[in-house]
Amino acid sequence: MAAATRSRLPARPIPIESRIFAIADVFDALTSRRPYKEPLSFDETMQILDSGRGKHFDPRCSTRFGAIAREMYDRYCGRAMMTICARKCARS
């Protein structure tokens, strides 16, 4: 996969942890509500991740992430915000 050659740094492989984090970080950013944007749907998010496969994201990591992404989305996306809202409503 990519090495740090474009900026004339020594060509070293990008660690697997960094490759995984890159995908997870973008997935989280796209599916999370931010003060400046609404969350994207699962399908929109996966289309963006797929378009970066082999360019920005390691293809093997993308494939493996894709196999678990739906379950993670269904289980965790929006959960933190729902918990915060429920606590605020309980105090009201």
Protein Blocks (a to p, Z undefined) as FASTA:
>chain_A
ZZdklnopacddddfklmmmmmmmmmmmmmpccfkbccddfklmmmmmmmmgoklpcfkl
mmmmmmmmmmmmmmmgoklmmmmmmmmmmmZZ
